Amino acid sequence: MRSLTLGTSLALSPSSSTPTTSSKSPLSLLIKQPPPFFPPSPRVSNESSIPRFGACRATQVVDLFPTVSPEIVVREARLEDCWEVAETHCSSFFPEYSFPLDFVLRVDRLVGMLSGFSIPPGCRRTCLVAVVGGSVGDTFSFGTEDFKIGGFDGKFSLNKGYVTGILTIDTVADFLPRKGPLRQRRTGIAYISNVAVRERFRRKGIAKRLIAKAEAQAKSWGCRAVALHCDLNNPGATKLYKDQGFRCIKVPEGANWPQPKTAPNVKFNFMMKLLNTPTTTA
């Protein structure tokens, strides 16, 4: 048997059954070698469409797979966030503590949060968290929709995320001046406390987003204002709250307004912001 070289066209001659070589016969049986592959030139292309024949240029990877920055989501804290909330709180307010005191402090904070069942009737309390790498949806819950432990929502998430900042808002009015001779709790004012952002996530607008979410929460509760105490020795925090519309309220001379229970040498500014209630049209 004769061997044939690839790339040769074979045709049967009309007068003979002997194969002869031809390149133009209509009866040719083509057995062709694939055309040689020449690598593309290193020229940079700015085309955004996918090139033909399946060839992919490296410059188009940016168009096909854009770089996605981690998105910060602000939501209500869940039971699964408890330890990270305690860790964020202690690392922000007590950074000087080291092991084992820092661990004991975190456990104490965790127990304090989970044991916060005693909310007066008609009052609300919610812990907000800013998480990265999570989502608002993809949750499943147990119990009723209003099930809470302290300020934590009784839900678990399929995509939890990492807690980067925290904030607590309530209408308990423990740190607001009482009104009337019976020293009744003030209503219609939400109080913000425990605002903290992990150190490596600061100056990224997380605190602003937490405050904005807290204001929206206060509006949903029917509050007309939000209030807070700010450390006089923290000018950065004071500027942050002023930029968000908070104003310092001068405490009347001789008045004994309640303040957060911290170190005895810490002094606070009492700040408040009025909320713009949306107008409803008929």
N, C-alpha and C positions, 0 to 999 in steps of 0.2 A: 504494500500500500504506500502510495506517495504521500509525503507530508506537504502541507500547504502553509505558506507563510501568511500570517495575519496581515490584513490590509490589502490583499490581492483580490481583484474582482475576477470571478470565474464565469465563463460563458461557453456554451456549446456551439461549435461552428456548424453552420447549416449543412456543410458537406462532409462532416466528420464528427464522430462521437468523441474525438480526443479533445480534452479541455484545452482551451487557448486563453491567453490573458487578454483582457479588453477592459476598458474603462468607460465605454459609452454604449454597450449593448443593452437593449431593453430587457433581455432575459437574464441579466446578470444576477447572481446571488451574492449579495454584499455581505462581507464579513470584515467590518472595519474596526480598527483600533480607536479607542476614544481619543479625542484631540488632546494634545499636551496641555498641562495646567501651568499657567503662568501666574505667579503670586501678584496680588494687586500692589500698585505703587504705594509708598508710604504717605501719599498726599492726604491731608486732613479734609474730611468732608463735613459740610454743614447741613447736609440734607437731613430732614426729620422723618422721611418716609422709609419704610423697610425696602432695601434694594432687592432687585430681581434675583432669581436663581438661588434664593436662600442664603446668599452671602450677607454677613452681618458685620458692620463696621463698629469699631469700639466706641466711636463718638456717639453712637445712637443708644448706648446703654443708659445714658442719662435720661433720654426721652422715654425709653421703655420701662425703666425701673428708677423713678425719681427718688432722691434721698428724702426720707420722711423724718422730721424731727419729732422726738417724743412729745406727745400732747398732754397737757395738764388738764385733768378733769376734776372739778370741785363737786363733791356730792356729800350726802349724809354718811357719817361713819357707821360701819357695821361691826358686829361682834368680832369678826375676824381681823379687824383693824386695831383691836384694843392694845396689843403689845406695842405696835409701831406708834400708836398715839402716845402711849406712856413714854416710849423712848424719845420721841420728838420733843415732848414737853420737858423731860428731864435734861436732855442734852442741850436744850436752848436756854432754860432758866437756871440750870445748875451744872454748867460745863466743868467746874473745878473739881467735881467729885470723881473719884477713880474707884476701881474694883477693890473691895466688894461693896463699898457704900453706894456706888452708882447703881448696882444691881438691886440692892435692897430698896433704894429710892424708887426705882422703876416698878418693883413689885408693889410697894406702898401706893404709888400712883394708880396702878392697875386696879388694885382692890378698892381704892377710893372711887374710881370711875364706875366700876361694876356695882358698887353698893349704893349708888345714888338713886335709890328708889323713892326717897321721901320728897316728892315734888308736891307742893300745895295744890289743892284742887283748883282747876281752872288755869294753872300755869303750864308753860311749855319749856322744854329744854332740848337742844339739839347740838350735837358735836359735828362740825363740818371738817372734812379732810380734802386736801389737794393731793391727788395721786397721779403718778406718771406710769404709763404702760397699762392702764386699766380702761374700763368703759363703764358707762352708766347702766347699760342693759346687761343681758346675760346673767341674770340673778335668779335664784330660787329662794323662796322664803318658807318658813314654818310658822305655825300659829296664825294669829289674825294679822290683818294689814297694819294695825296700830300697835303691834307687839314691840315693846322697847325695854331695854335694860339700861337704866340711867338715861344718858343721852344718846344711846347707840341703837341703831335700827336692827331688828331681828332678822337680818337677811344674810345670805352667803352668796358670793359671786363666783362664777366660773372663770372670770378674768379679773382678779383682785387688784393688781397694780401695787405700786410702792408709795407709801405715804411720805410726802415731802413737806406738808404744812398742815396745821390744825387751827381750829377756832371753835369756841363755844359761844352759843347765843341762847338766852333764856328770857323768860318774863317773870321770873321768881322775884325780882326786885330786892334781893338781899343787900345790894350795894347802892341802892337809891334811897334818897331821903323819904321818910314816911310822911303821910299827909293827915291833917286833921288832928283833933285832940285824942282820938282813938288810935293814932299811929297806924293807919291802914296802909296796906301795900299799894304802891302806885301801879296803875294799869296804863296800858297803851304805850309803854316805853320798853323796848327790848335792850338787854344788856349784853355787851360783847366782852369776852374774857379769854385768857389763855391763847392768845394769838402767837403762834410760833412757827418758824420755818427752819428746816434743817440747814446747816451752815453752807454746804456746797450747792444749795439750791436758792440761795438768797440773791436779791437784786435781779430777779427774773420776772417780777410782777405777780408772784404767787400770793403775797399778802393782799394786794389790791383785789385779786380775784376772789379771795376768801371773804373780804369785807363786802364786796359787791353781792356775793351770794347770801351773806348774812342779812344785808339790807332787804334783799328780795324775800328772804324767809320772814323777816319782821313784817313786811307789808302783807304777806299772806296770812299772818296772824292778826292783822288789823291794827298793828301798832302805828303810831304817828311819829315816833322818834326812836333813835338808837343812842345809847350812851356807853361810856367806857371810862376806865381809869388808865392813865399813862404815866409811867415813871418819869419824874422830872430830870433824872440823870440819863435819859435816853432821847437825845434830840432827834436822832434818825426816825424813831417811832413817832415822835410828836409831829415832825414834818410830814410823815406819811399820812397820818390821820387828818392833818390840816389840808393836805392836798386832796383828800377824799371828801372834804366839806365839813369836817368836824370843827367845832369851836370850843374854846376853853370857857367853862362856866365858873364864875367867881363864887366861892363859897362865902355866904354871909358871915360876918365877924361874930364869933362866939357860937356859931352853929356846929353841931356835932354830927356831921354826915358820915355814914358808914364808908369804910375803905377796905380794900382787899387785905387779907391777913398774911402779911409777909414780914420781912425783917423790920424791926422797929425804926431803923434809921431811914427807911425808904419813904419818900414823899411823892405824892401823885398829883397830876392835873386831872380834874374831872372834865370830860369832854362830851359834847352832845351834838347830834345832827338831826335836823327835822327831815322827815321823809315826805316826798311829794306824792300825795295820794292821787291816783289817776282819776280823771273825771269821766263819768259815765254819761253817754248820750242815749236819749230815748229812741 
